[in-house]
């Protein structure tokens, strides 16, 4: 029982690892332009490359963990993270910093993909869904909480201080990973060459039920990342509130995601949680789009957004459980594809909210993401 609690804490921390790697230093971007004497766009490349690393790293480490087990790739990922973080702290220029951010992303990907794979190794059915409820809650909260924590830290330190905290987190996770017991016995590992193992992506992609649930969650992520990218401008510039009020709203909405992810296990079947989530996301996306386009009040926007985040949170645990349960034999590759598509969705949608009027573009992206998520949920149930 004690090891199960340790495993739950470790997998939860590994899940939060990726979002903290990408988002925690966001409040420090303006000061970093002065430090490196460069442009805003050059500093933002560090964010772009870390997300690329997170996506590619999952596609690389997932199949490798199917062949060689979970523990060794996890330890290697943590060592790489520590080395790349030290290099970030002492970067002589922005180009070197950006390259190290790419390595940081790859290292963070190891924690994300192996946390889901190990959960799939150890649990099945409703027990897996309970474990993924915790992982899903953290996965929903972490991208929103990370920049808030970074902003608070920035009041007492500079950007290097934030990376020093990340370094300490990496060391802590390395110690935890050393205590992690291998969850994939040799008898269940992929056979054949490494290239053959990477060919498992083709097999996984041909599983229509798995692919539809991955796409369903990917388009739900459109809503999450569109909110992350747009809400600072909507709350602070459009409604005229302070950064503190923005941080409070960010935190409250993160709680909605976490609570919903945990409550999704109360549904009789995970398919019912996904269906409820999709209907709720679509209805609330239309409501928020109307509020933004008709210049509604702040409270109409915030209350509607809170409900939307709650509805979106219902799908994280349920759709992840349904997807991974349908590909248990290739859990590493399946987890990698799921994670990569979700981060790819974030990379695509984040700049789109800035196209034209941010109030209109945000509302439109919310509706498109919710509609496509509902479409693929329907396809998955029929597959």
ABEGO torsion letter per residue (X at the ends): XAAAAAAAAAAAAAAAAAAAAAAAAAAAAAAAAAAAGBBAAAAAAAAAAAAAAAAAAAAAAAAAAAAAEAAAAAAAAAAAAAAAAAAAAABABAAAAAAAAAAAAAAAAAAAAAAAAAAAAABBEAAAAAAAAAAAAAAAAAAAAAAAAAAAAAAABBAAAAAAAAAAAAAAAAAAAAABBBABBAAABBBEBAAAAAAAAAAAAABAAAAAAAAAAAAAAAAAAAAAAAAAAAAAAAAGBBAAAAAAAAAAAAAAAAAAAAAAAABABAAAAAAAAAAAAAAAAAAAAAAAAAGBBAAAAAAAAAAAAAAAAAAAAAAAAAAAAABAABAAAAAAAAAAAAAAAAAAAAAAAABEBAAAAAAAAAAAAAAAAAAAAAAAAAX
